[in-house]
Amino acid sequence: MATPRRIILSRKGFDAAYGGVASPIFPDGTMLSLPIPHPGSPHPYDAIRFGSAPLGALVEQLTRGRVKDSHRAHLDPDLRADSIARANGWRPVFGQCGAAQSHLARYGVGPGDLFLFFGWFRAVQAVGGRWRFVPHAPDLHVIYGWLQIDEVLGVEAALTHTHPWLAEHPHLHGRYGPNNTLYTATSRLDLGSHTLSASGGGALARFRPELCLTQPEATRRSTWRLPPWCFPRADATPLTYHEASRWTRNGEHVALASVPRGQEFVLDTTLYPEAIGWVQALLEQAGSTGRVELPTLASARVQP
């Protein structure tokens, strides 16, 4: 497989509208993107696991009971093999539909291209035997996972016969419109001349500063700090949805006022070839994460 032609920054997980709070960064740096609530999905939060621990209690604690352990969760992108019981042949997969899918199709996103998933994160701490957000901890946009595309599949009835391991994916449950689409992961991550010993899709285990898109000391998580090569050039279309007026040179970096809405932002790597080395640095630990457990309350420094 050749170098990814396109890199897609894809906003996923809890947000202000769905879930209402950030996803957690635990005291040891472990981070977990929380799947949004969706009543048509096949699995409740308490049936989804992070390592050996179910998500139900964590979600109830962080939302102060607004989202219950019995509520259904839209487990998408589905990146962790141990989240639920798996059928033979399972691999990471991501579903999209509606205007966001039309945007991906318009820019020709397909096999070999690479999704980088990011979301809203914030530090948590143990307080009185429960997880709570750290007071005044910054709101951050953080890259937490990836998926390199193997197949692009339109969702139809025959899909469960040709790909039976997809039967539990939420995009096969409920109504999603005529362009309901699944993206399956490659078996290995291939960045062309840049080699990483990682699978074609997965979640990053722990927070690292370079995974944080939000500019340090920014008052809005949508104010990003990116490498200087990202700055739009006259002969190259920038990251989609982000016209030149949103970008500012800032010393050795560039600042981007990222759009408050939208899910899929596409970058053409033939116009910005430096992007491949940037991705390699972001994902350099992707192949060595191993099994990750939800930190226990007993292992955290408990606040009074």
C-alpha positions as CSV (number, residue, x, y, z in Angstrom):
1,M,0.0,0.0,0.0
2,A,1.3,3.5,-0.9
3,T,1.7,6.5,1.3
4,P,-1.7,7.8,2.4
5,R,-3.0,10.4,-0.2
6,R,-5.3,12.0,2.4
7,I,-5.2,12.4,6.2
8,I,-8.5,13.1,7.8
9,L,-8.8,14.8,11.2
10,S,-12.0,13.3,12.5
11,R,-13.8,14.8,15.6
12,K,-15.4,12.0,17.6
13,G,-16.5,11.1,21.2
14,F,-18.4,13.0,23.9
15,D,-19.0,16.6,23.1
16,A,-21.3,19.5,24.4
17,A,-24.3,18.1,22.5
18,Y,-23.8,14.4,23.0
19,G,-22.7,13.4,26.5
20,G,-22.3,16.9,27.7
21,V,-18.8,16.5,29.2
22,A,-15.2,15.8,28.1
23,S,-13.6,12.4,27.8
24,P,-11.2,11.7,30.7
25,I,-7.5,11.9,31.0
26,F,-6.7,9.9,34.2
27,P,-3.9,10.8,36.7
28,D,-1.5,8.3,35.2
29,G,-2.0,9.8,31.7
30,T,-4.3,7.0,30.5
31,M,-7.0,8.5,28.2
32,L,-10.3,7.1,27.0
33,S,-12.6,8.5,24.4
34,L,-16.2,8.0,25.6
35,P,-18.7,6.9,22.9
36,I,-21.7,9.2,22.5
37,P,-25.1,8.1,23.7
38,H,-27.4,6.8,21.0
39,P,-30.7,4.9,21.7
40,G,-30.6,2.8,18.6
41,S,-27.2,1.3,19.3
42,P,-26.9,-2.4,20.3
43,H,-24.8,-2.1,23.4
44,P,-25.3,-0.2,26.8
45,Y,-22.4,1.5,28.4
46,D,-22.2,-1.3,31.1
47,A,-21.6,-3.9,28.3
48,I,-18.6,-1.9,26.9
49,R,-15.3,-2.4,28.6
50,F,-12.0,-0.7,28.9
51,G,-9.7,-3.5,29.6
52,S,-11.5,-5.5,32.3
53,A,-13.7,-2.6,33.6
54,P,-17.2,-1.7,32.2
55,L,-17.8,1.9,31.3
56,G,-21.2,2.3,33.0
57,A,-20.0,3.6,36.4
58,L,-17.4,5.9,34.9
59,V,-19.9,7.5,32.5
60,E,-22.5,8.0,35.3
61,Q,-19.9,9.6,37.6
62,L,-18.5,12.0,35.0
63,T,-22.0,13.1,33.8
64,R,-23.4,13.2,37.3
65,G,-26.0,10.7,36.4
66,R,-27.3,12.4,33.2
67,V,-26.0,9.4,31.2
68,K,-26.8,6.1,32.8
69,D,-24.9,2.8,32.6
70,S,-28.0,1.3,31.0
71,H,-28.1,4.0,28.2
72,R,-27.0,2.8,24.7
73,A,-23.6,3.9,23.4
74,H,-22.6,4.6,19.8
75,L,-19.4,2.6,19.8
76,D,-17.9,4.3,16.7
77,P,-15.1,4.6,15.8
78,D,-14.7,1.0,17.1
79,L,-11.0,0.8,17.7
80,R,-10.3,-1.5,20.7
81,A,-10.5,-5.3,20.3
82,D,-11.5,-5.8,23.9
83,S,-14.4,-3.3,24.1
84,I,-17.0,-6.0,23.5
85,A,-17.1,-9.7,22.5
86,R,-15.9,-10.1,19.0
87,A,-16.7,-12.4,16.1
88,N,-13.9,-14.0,14.1
89,G,-12.3,-11.6,11.6
90,W,-13.0,-8.4,13.5
91,R,-10.8,-5.4,12.9
92,P,-11.2,-1.7,13.7
93,V,-14.0,0.0,11.8
94,F,-15.6,3.5,11.5
95,G,-19.0,4.5,10.2
96,Q,-20.1,7.8,8.7
97,C,-23.2,9.2,7.0
98,G,-25.1,12.3,6.0
99,A,-23.3,15.6,5.2
100,A,-20.0,14.4,6.8
101,Q,-19.9,11.3,4.6
102,S,-20.7,13.4,1.5
103,H,-17.7,15.6,2.4
104,L,-15.5,12.5,2.6
105,A,-16.8,11.3,-0.7
106,R,-16.4,14.7,-2.4
107,Y,-12.7,14.6,-1.6
108,G,-12.2,11.1,-2.7
109,V,-11.4,9.5,0.7
110,G,-10.7,5.8,0.1
111,P,-8.4,2.9,0.6
112,G,-5.0,3.8,2.0
113,D,-6.1,7.1,3.4
114,L,-5.7,7.7,7.2
115,F,-8.2,8.9,9.8
116,L,-6.8,10.6,12.9
117,F,-9.5,10.7,15.5
118,F,-9.5,13.6,18.0
119,G,-12.0,14.7,20.7
120,W,-12.6,16.8,23.8
121,F,-10.6,15.7,26.8
122,R,-10.0,16.9,30.3
123,A,-8.1,15.7,33.4
124,V,-10.0,13.7,36.1
125,Q,-9.2,12.8,39.7
126,A,-10.6,10.6,42.3
127,V,-12.7,12.4,44.9
128,G,-14.6,10.6,47.6
129,G,-14.5,7.3,45.8
130,R,-15.7,8.7,42.5
131,W,-14.1,10.1,39.3
132,R,-14.5,13.9,38.9
133,F,-13.1,16.5,36.6
134,V,-10.1,18.4,38.0
135,P,-11.4,21.9,38.8
136,H,-10.2,24.5,36.3
137,A,-8.3,21.8,34.2
138,P,-8.1,23.0,30.6
139,D,-10.4,21.7,27.9
140,L,-8.3,20.1,25.2
141,H,-8.6,18.7,21.7
142,V,-6.5,15.6,21.7
143,I,-5.7,13.0,19.0
144,Y,-6.5,9.6,20.5
145,G,-6.8,7.1,17.7
146,W,-6.2,6.2,14.0
147,L,-7.6,4.1,11.2
148,Q,-6.0,3.5,7.8
149,I,-8.7,2.5,5.3
150,D,-8.8,-0.9,3.8
151,E,-12.4,-1.1,2.4
152,V,-15.1,1.5,1.9
153,L,-18.4,-0.3,2.3
154,G,-21.9,0.9,1.7
155,V,-24.2,-0.4,4.4
156,E,-26.8,-2.8,2.9
157,A,-28.5,-6.0,4.0
158,A,-26.0,-8.3,2.3
159,L,-23.1,-6.8,4.4
160,T,-23.7,-9.1,7.3
161,H,-23.3,-12.1,5.0
162,T,-20.1,-10.8,3.3
163,H,-18.7,-9.3,6.5
164,P,-20.4,-11.1,9.4
165,W,-18.1,-9.6,12.0
166,L,-19.7,-6.2,11.3
167,A,-23.1,-7.3,12.6
168,E,-22.7,-5.5,16.0
169,H,-21.6,-2.2,14.6
170,P,-24.1,0.6,15.4
171,H,-24.3,1.7,11.8
172,L,-26.1,-1.6,11.0
173,H,-28.7,-0.7,13.7
174,G,-31.2,2.1,13.1
175,R,-31.7,4.5,10.2
176,Y,-28.7,6.4,8.8
177,G,-29.8,7.4,5.3
178,P,-28.8,6.3,1.8
179,N,-25.0,7.1,2.1
180,N,-24.5,5.1,5.3
181,T,-20.9,3.9,5.0
182,L,-18.3,1.9,6.9
183,Y,-14.5,2.2,6.7
184,T,-12.6,-0.9,7.7
185,A,-9.0,-0.9,8.8
186,T,-6.0,-2.4,7.1
187,S,-4.2,-5.2,8.9
188,R,-1.0,-3.0,9.3
189,L,-0.3,0.7,9.4
190,D,1.6,1.6,6.2
191,L,3.0,5.2,5.8
192,G,5.0,4.4,2.7
193,S,8.7,4.9,3.4
194,H,7.8,5.5,7.1
195,T,7.4,2.1,8.8
196,L,5.6,1.6,12.1
197,S,4.9,-1.7,13.8
198,A,1.2,-1.0,14.4
199,S,-2.1,-2.3,13.3
200,G,-4.2,-0.4,10.7
201,G,-6.4,1.0,13.4
202,G,-6.4,1.5,17.2
203,A,-6.5,3.9,20.2
204,L,-3.5,5.6,21.8
205,A,-3.1,4.5,25.4
206,R,-1.8,7.6,27.1
207,F,-1.7,11.4,26.7
208,R,1.4,13.0,25.3
209,P,1.8,16.7,24.7
210,E,2.4,16.2,21.0
211,L,-1.1,14.6,20.7
212,C,-2.7,17.8,22.0
213,L,-4.0,20.0,19.2
214,T,-5.1,22.8,21.5
215,Q,-2.6,25.6,21.8
216,P,-1.0,25.9,25.3
217,E,-2.7,28.5,27.5
218,A,-5.5,28.9,25.0
219,T,-8.8,29.9,26.4
220,R,-10.7,27.8,23.8
221,R,-10.0,24.2,23.0
222,S,-10.6,25.0,19.3
223,T,-7.5,27.3,19.2
224,W,-4.9,24.9,17.8
225,R,-1.1,24.9,17.5
226,L,0.1,23.1,14.4
227,P,3.5,22.7,12.7
228,P,4.6,25.6,10.4
229,W,4.2,23.5,7.2
230,C,0.4,23.5,7.8
231,F,0.1,27.2,6.9
232,P,-2.0,27.5,3.7
233,R,0.0,28.2,0.5
234,A,-1.4,29.9,-2.6
235,D,-0.9,26.8,-4.6
236,A,-2.3,24.3,-2.1
237,T,-5.8,23.8,-0.7
238,P,-5.5,23.8,3.1
239,L,-7.3,21.6,5.6
240,T,-10.9,21.5,4.4
241,Y,-13.3,23.9,6.1
242,H,-10.4,26.1,7.2
243,E,-9.9,29.0,4.9
244,A,-6.7,31.1,5.0
245,S,-8.2,33.7,7.4
246,R,-8.3,31.2,10.2
247,W,-4.5,30.7,10.2
248,T,-1.9,32.8,11.9
249,R,1.9,32.4,12.0
250,N,3.2,32.2,15.5
251,G,6.9,31.8,15.7
252,E,7.9,28.2,15.1
253,H,4.2,27.1,14.9
254,V,1.0,28.2,13.3
255,A,-2.2,29.0,15.2
256,L,-5.5,27.8,13.8
257,A,-9.0,28.9,14.9
258,S,-10.6,25.6,14.1
259,V,-14.3,25.5,13.1
260,P,-16.7,24.9,16.0
261,R,-18.8,22.5,14.0
262,G,-18.0,19.8,11.5
263,Q,-16.6,16.3,11.8
264,E,-14.2,15.5,9.0
265,F,-11.3,17.7,7.9
266,V,-9.3,16.5,4.9
267,L,-5.7,17.2,4.1
268,D,-4.1,16.3,0.8
269,T,-0.6,14.9,1.6
270,T,0.6,15.4,-2.0
271,L,0.2,19.1,-1.4
272,Y,1.6,18.9,2.2
273,P,4.0,15.9,2.2
274,E,5.4,16.9,5.6
275,A,2.2,15.5,7.0
276,I,3.4,12.0,6.8
277,G,6.4,12.5,9.0
278,W,4.2,14.4,11.5
279,V,1.8,11.4,11.6
280,Q,4.7,9.1,12.1
281,A,5.8,11.1,15.2
282,L,2.3,11.1,16.6
283,L,1.8,7.4,16.2
284,E,5.4,6.3,17.1
285,Q,4.1,4.5,20.2
286,A,1.0,3.0,18.6
287,G,2.5,-0.4,18.1
288,S,3.7,-0.9,21.7
289,T,0.7,0.1,23.8
290,G,-0.4,-3.5,24.7
291,R,-3.5,-4.1,26.8
292,V,-4.6,-1.0,28.8
293,E,-6.7,-1.1,31.9
294,L,-9.0,1.6,33.3
295,P,-7.2,3.0,36.3
296,T,-8.8,2.0,39.6
297,L,-10.0,4.5,42.1
298,A,-7.8,2.8,44.7
299,S,-4.7,3.4,42.6
300,A,-5.4,7.1,42.2
301,R,-4.4,9.8,44.6
302,V,-7.7,10.4,46.3
303,Q,-8.7,13.9,47.1
304,P,-10.7,14.6,50.3
